[in-house]
Amino acid sequence: MITSNVITRVFHFNYKGNIGTCFTIDIDNKRYFVTAKHIIEDMKDYDIIELFQKDWKSYSVKLVGHSTIADVSVFTSDHFFDAFPLLANPDKIYFGQDVFYLGFPFEYKSNIGKLNRGFPMPLVKKGIISAISIDNEDGKRLIIDSISARGFSGSPVITADNINFVTDENKKLNYKVVA
C-alpha cells in the first residue's frame, strides 16, 4: 500500500523536452525537488520546468545542485503544493529488502480527477535491494533489482518501516524515502 504522503509528492515533469519524474522532500522546513541529473543536467541557476497538472504548466525553479557522484539533482521553487509529511531516512535499509518506486513510464498519465489535486497518479513498481556498497570510488551504491522503463528516471525509492499491517493504532505504516 502506497500512502498519500508519497503519492502527493511525485510529479510528471518536463525540462526542455526531457521528460521524467521528480518528487519533493522537506528538509529544515524547506521543500526541495529531487530528480535524475541526466534529465536536467543543462539546468542553470534559474530556469523553467513544466509539471503536468491536467496539462503542462510552467514554473520558475532555482537549481540547488547536481551530484558529482550520482545521477541526482536538486532544485527548488517558490511554487509549492500541499503535501503530507514524508521523512528521508536512508539508514533503515537492508540487503534483500522490498522497495517501491513511483513514476511515469513512457509518459503514461493516469487521470484521477481532483483526487491528487489534478496531478496524474504515478505508476508503482516493486523491486528488491540486491546490493549495497559503501566503498566505491564514486560513493555509496544501492542496486535495486526490478524491471524499469523510460520515464521512471528521478523516481523516489521508498520502503515501509513496518511491513506488517496491524490494527493497533499505535503502530502505523510509515513510508520513507531511501534514495
URNORDA-V788924 format. One record per residue. RES is the residue in one small letter. PHI is phi in degrees with one decimal (none if undefined). PSI is psi in degrees with one decimal (none if undefined). OMEGA is omega in whole degrees, -180 to 180 (NA if undefined). Layout:
# URNORDA-V788924
RES_PHI_PSI_OMEGA + RES_PHI_PSI_OMEGA
This chain:
# URNORDA-V788924
m_none_125.5_176 + i_-102.9_126.6_-174 + t_-91.9_166.8_-176 + s_-65.5_-24.4_178 + n_-66.0_-19.3_174 + v_-92.6_-50.8_-175 + i_-56.5_-42.8_-176 + t_-72.0_-4.0_-179 + r_-108.2_2.3_-176 + v_-107.2_128.1_-174 + f_-127.7_145.2_171 + h_-89.4_121.6_-175 + f_-135.3_162.7_-177 + n_-133.0_128.9_173 + y_-127.6_104.2_178 + k_51.1_44.1_178 + g_88.3_-8.9_175 + n_-90.9_113.1_-174 + i_-109.4_135.1_180 + g_-163.0_-151.4_-177 + t_-121.3_144.0_170 + c_-137.4_163.7_178 + f_-143.8_161.2_180 + t_-108.1_151.3_175 + i_-144.5_144.8_-180 + d_-104.9_129.8_177 + i_-135.3_125.7_-179 + d_50.9_47.0_178 + n_63.3_20.9_174 + k_-120.9_141.4_-180 + r_-100.9_132.6_-180 + y_-123.7_146.9_171 + f_-98.0_136.5_180 + v_-123.2_138.7_178 + t_-154.0_-176.4_177 + a_-79.9_132.8_-178 + k_-59.9_-35.7_-176 + h_-65.5_-16.7_178 + i_-80.6_-37.0_-174 + i_-122.1_24.7_-175 + e_-61.6_-19.6_177 + d_-91.6_2.5_-178 + m_-63.6_136.9_178 + k_-96.2_179.9_-178 + d_-51.2_-47.5_177 + y_-123.1_132.2_-174 + d_-154.7_-172.5_-179 + i_-126.3_135.2_170 + i_-122.2_167.0_173 + e_-121.5_135.2_172 + l_-111.3_142.8_-180 + f_-87.8_118.1_177 + q_-142.1_84.0_-171 + k_73.4_-33.9_170 + d_-155.8_176.8_-178 + w_-75.2_129.3_179 + k_-124.5_135.4_-176 + s_-88.0_142.7_179 + y_-138.9_139.2_174 + s_-76.6_137.6_180 + v_-134.6_159.9_175 + k_-122.6_125.7_178 + l_-69.0_128.6_173 + v_-88.9_-42.7_177 + g_166.3_163.5_175 + h_-111.0_135.9_176 + s_-66.4_144.0_176 + t_-91.2_-9.7_-176 + i_-123.6_-5.1_-178 + a_-142.9_165.0_180 + d_-85.2_61.4_-176 + v_-135.2_135.2_173 + s_-134.2_153.8_-178 + v_-131.4_136.5_173 + f_-140.9_167.4_180 + t_-134.9_169.4_-178 + s_-153.7_156.1_174 + d_-79.0_-12.2_-180 + h_-94.7_107.3_180 + f_-118.6_156.2_-180 + f_-118.9_141.6_179 + d_-54.5_140.8_179 + a_-153.5_148.1_175 + f_-77.2_157.2_-178 + p_-58.6_144.4_175 + l_-147.0_120.5_-177 + l_-89.6_146.7_173 + a_-101.5_122.9_-178 + n_-152.3_91.1_180 + p_-80.0_2.3_-177 + d_-78.6_-22.6_-175 + k_-103.5_55.8_175 + i_-122.1_153.8_180 + y_-148.5_158.9_-179 + f_-59.8_129.0_179 + g_86.0_4.6_-178 + q_-76.5_141.3_173 + d_-72.9_138.7_176 + v_-134.4_162.7_179 + f_-128.9_150.4_172 + y_-139.9_149.5_-173 + l_-122.7_139.4_179 + g_-173.2_-164.9_-173 + f_-128.3_74.4_-178 + p_-65.8_140.0_178 + f_52.2_31.6_178 + e_61.9_23.3_177 + y_-66.5_131.1_179 + k_-125.5_117.7_180 + s_-92.4_108.1_-179 + n_-79.2_117.1_179 + i_-120.7_22.3_177 + g_66.4_-135.1_-176 + k_-83.7_-3.9_-175 + l_-56.5_-37.0_179 + n_-116.7_40.8_178 + r_60.9_26.4_-180 + g_89.2_-6.0_176 + f_-82.5_148.6_178 + p_-70.2_154.2_177 + m_-82.5_126.6_179 + p_-72.3_159.0_172 + l_-83.3_152.4_-179 + v_-114.8_133.8_174 + k_-122.1_154.0_180 + k_-118.3_142.2_177 + g_-142.9_-172.9_179 + i_-136.3_141.6_176 + i_-74.2_107.9_-175 + s_-99.4_-12.5_176 + a_-158.9_142.9_174 + i_-131.7_127.9_180 + s_-135.3_131.1_-179 + i_-115.3_-2.3_-175 + d_-112.1_31.3_179 + n_-83.8_151.6_175 + e_-60.2_-30.5_-177 + d_-99.2_22.2_176 + g_100.1_-169.2_180 + k_-72.8_147.8_-178 + r_-134.0_132.9_177 + l_-120.3_119.3_-179 + i_-107.9_124.7_-179 + i_-110.0_126.5_178 + d_-91.0_112.0_180 + s_-169.1_157.6_174 + i_-90.6_120.8_-178 + s_-115.0_179.7_-179 + a_-150.2_160.8_176 + r_-55.4_132.5_-178 + g_111.3_-21.5_175 + f_-82.1_-9.5_179 + s_-56.4_129.7_-180 + g_93.9_2.0_-177 + s_-71.1_148.1_172 + p_-75.0_146.0_173 + v_-106.2_123.8_-175 + i_-126.9_159.6_176 + t_-143.8_159.8_177 + a_-98.3_135.2_176 + d_-63.8_-38.7_-177 + n_-129.0_105.9_-175 + i_-86.3_-1.6_176 + n_-87.8_124.9_178 + f_-82.8_122.3_-177 + v_-125.4_161.9_179 + t_-97.7_-10.5_178 + d_-65.4_122.5_-176 + e_-65.3_-19.9_-180 + n_-78.0_-13.4_179 + k_-114.6_114.4_-179 + k_-120.5_152.6_178 + l_-79.0_110.4_-178 + n_-111.6_116.3_178 + y_-88.7_145.3_177 + k_-135.8_147.1_175 + v_-78.2_129.6_179 + v_-111.1_-17.6_179 + a_-157.0_none_NA
